[in-house]
Amino acid sequence: MSLGVPLPVPMHALAVALALTAVLATAEGSYVNNWQGPFQFRCPSNQVLSSFYSIFSGAFLDRRWMFACRPAPLSARPTTCQWSETVSSRVMSHVCAENQVLVGVRGEYDTQTNDRGLRFECCEDADFTVSACQWTDYRNVWEGVLDYTVPASMVVVGTSSLYSEQLEDRRHRFRICSYERRTETEN
């Protein structure tokens, strides 16, 4: 007989539901990593990174990541590419070489520091140049969701983040630029 009072959910049932949710999100290809797991994401040919989404877990002291890509502006073909060395420090920063745009990210979790080392893939199209570059403000609060989409007319050429040893999390910001076809005098 029901008295109309909800019964408490057993903790093991809640844990199973959360685990199932995590498996389904991964199966759908949403997140590129599991908690404390490695990841590698690369945009398809002729596309650039356009969106960054991340959630934090205090239980795992880590972030799960989702990325999105879009065609490079003005039908550019950024195909001459290179990966950076691993970047890992309290203040982490990477900016692509001149006239390159960000197209890929790799991450490896370090259980000693409860932090990730990152590598970045940058590509260029010799017929294009970047200009009017600027840093965004930090796009997330400590332990909060990161949800950033690069403005349609811009490309991301770098990222910077600040690590809190107390919270064991990062705040992220991005270097964005206009992407333009080179003029005859620049070639």
N, C-alpha and C positions, 0 to 999 in steps of 0.2 A: 504494500500500500504506500502510495506517495503522499507525503505531507506538503508538497510544493516547495520544500526547502532543498536547494541544491546541495548535493553531497560533495565533500572535498575530493579533488582529483588526486589519486595516489601519485607520489613523486616519480615512481618508475614509469607510469603511464605518460606523464608530462615529458620525461626524458626521451621516451620512445617517439613521441609526437615531434619533439624538436629534432631528433636525429633523422626522422623520416623527412621532415621539411628540408634539412640540409642536403640529404641525398637527392631529393627531387630537384632542388635548385641547381645542384651540380649536374645532374642528368640532363637538365634542360640547357646546359651550357651557359648559365647566367654568370656564376662566379668562376674565375679562372684558377682559384686555389682553394684548398681546404685550410682549416686553421693550422698554422705553423708549417704548411706544406709549400713546396716550391711552385713557381709558376713561370710560364713564358707566354707572352701575348704579342702577336705581330699582325698588323693590318695587312689586308690583301694588297696586291700590286696596285700602284697608282692611287692609294688611299692614305689618309693621315689620321692620327689619333684625334678624336673630336670630343670624347666624353670620358670622365673618370668618376667612378662611383665606388665607395668603400664603406664598410661597417666595421666597428671595433667590438672586440669581446674582452671584457675584463677577466673572464675565466681563462682564456687562452693567451691574453696579452698580445693580441695580433689583430690584423685587419684582413678581411676578405675583399677581393677586388673584382670589379667589372669594368670593362673598357668598351668603347664603341669607336668606329671609324666612319669616315665619309670620303667621297672622292676629293682628291686634291683640288684646290681652287683653280679656275681658269684652264681646266683640262691638263694641268701639269702632270708630269710623269716622274716623280721622285724615285729613281731606281738605283742611283749610285749610293750604296749604304755601308754603314759600319756600326758595330756595337762598341759601346764604351767599356772601360774597365769597371769593375765593381766599385760602387760608391757606397761608403758606409761610415758615417760619423755622426756626432751629435747634431751638427748643422750639415745636412746633406744637400748638395747642389750639383746639378748638371745642366749645362747649356750646350746644345748642339754646335758644331763648328759653323763657321760663317755660311749663311744661305742654306743650311740644312733644316729639316723639319723632323719632329718626333713621330716615329711610326711603330715602335715596339718597346716593350718593357719586360725584363726578367727579374724575378725576386727569389731570394733564398733566405729562409728564416734561420737565425742563430739563437739557439737555446741558451747560450751563455749570456748574451746581452738582451734577450727578449726583443730583438729588433731584426729588421731585414736589411740585407745588402741588396742593392739594385743595380742593374745594368740597363742602358738605354740604347735603342737603335735609332739612328738618325740617317736620313736620306736627302739627296738633293737632285734637282733637275737643273742642268747647266743653263737653261733658258730662263730661269726664275731667280728672284732675289727676295730677301726679307727686308722689311723696313718698319719704322714706327713701332719698335718693340717696347713692351712695358711689362712690369710684373703685376700680377693680380694681388689683391689682398689675400690673406690666408682664407681658404675656402671651407675650413671645418674648425669646429671647436674641439678641445681635448675630449677624447672618447666619444665624439659625435660622428654623425654621418658626413661623409664627403660626397658631394653631388655637384659636379662642375661640368658644364658644356661650353666648349670654346665658341665664341661668337662666329657666326657663319662666314664672315669675310676675313677671318683670322686663322692662323695656324699656331700650334704650340711648338716652341723650340727649346723649352727647358722646364725644369721643375726644381723646387727648393722645398726643404722641409726641416722643421725644428723638432728635436726629440726631447721629451720630458722623462728623466730617469725616475722621477716620483710616480708618474702616471703610466710610464712605459708605453707611450703613444706618440704619434707625430701629428703636427699641423702642416698642411700642404698649401703651396701656392705655385703659380705657373707663369712662365714667360711666354707671352703671346705676341705675334707680329702680323703685319699685313704681308701678303704674298703676292708678288707682282712679276709680270713678264719683264725681262731685261730689255732695255732699249738698245738700239744698234750701237750706240757709243759705249755701252757697258760690255758688249761682247767682244 
